[in-house]
């Protein structure tokens, strides 16, 4: 029985597709990757934050005051694992 010889056409197609895809990725020719520029009238500046006021009244709420800490604070680091994890 003679050995069956496979055609290298599929291999060549896969290599060609990889090269084309790599070229498109590297050269950024993909139109879906374009990001439109931001219109300057929609940008904000830090001057808009000049009159910002924050209400800290929520921190004096009884539900916030009744929160408790469980465990040790600050957390003390314990010893690491073993040198050989397979032992």
N, C-alpha and C positions, 0 to 999 in steps of 0.2 A: 504494500500500500504506500503510495507516494505521500509525502507530507504536504499539508494544505498551506499554500503561500497566501498571506493576506496582503491586500492592496494598501500601499502607504498613503492613499489619497485622504483618508480620514485624519491621519496623523498630520499631514500637511495643512489640512483645513483648520485643525485645532491650533497649530502653531501660528498660522496666518491670523486667525481670529485673536489670539493672544497678543500678537504684535500690534494689530490695529487698535485693540482696546487699550493697550499700554500707551500707544502714541496719543490717542485721544485723551486719556487720563493725564498724561504728562504735559501735553500742550494746552490743556484746558479749553479744548474746542467744543466741549459739551455745552450746548445752549441752556440746559436746565440748571447749570451751575452759576449762571450770571446772577449777581445780586444788584438790584437797582439802587441807585444813589438816593440818599435821604434828602428830601426837600428841606432847605434851610429854614423855611417858615414853621416847620414842625419841631425843630430842635428847641430844647429848653436850655436855659442858663442857670447858673447858681444864684443869680439875682432874684429869681422867682422864689427861692427858699428864704429870702431875707425876712419876710414877715410871717414865717411859719411858727405856729405856737403848738406845743405839745401839752396835752392834758395828763398830768401825772396822778390824777385823782383815782384812777383805777388801781393804783398800787396801795392805796389805803383801804381798799375793800376788805371786809372781814373774811371773805373766802381766800384771798391772797395771803392774809395775815395768819390764817390757820394752817397753812401748808407746813409739813414737817419734813425733816431730812432723815432718811433712813440710811444706816451704814456709817462708815468712817469717812470724815472729811478733814483734810484733803485725802484722797485715795493714796494709800501707801503702796508703792510697787512691790510686788512679791518677786521671789526668785523665778528666773526663767525656766524653760523646759530643760530637758536633758540634752547632753551633747550628742548622744546617739539615740534617735527616736526609735530604733529597732531593737533596743535592749530591753 
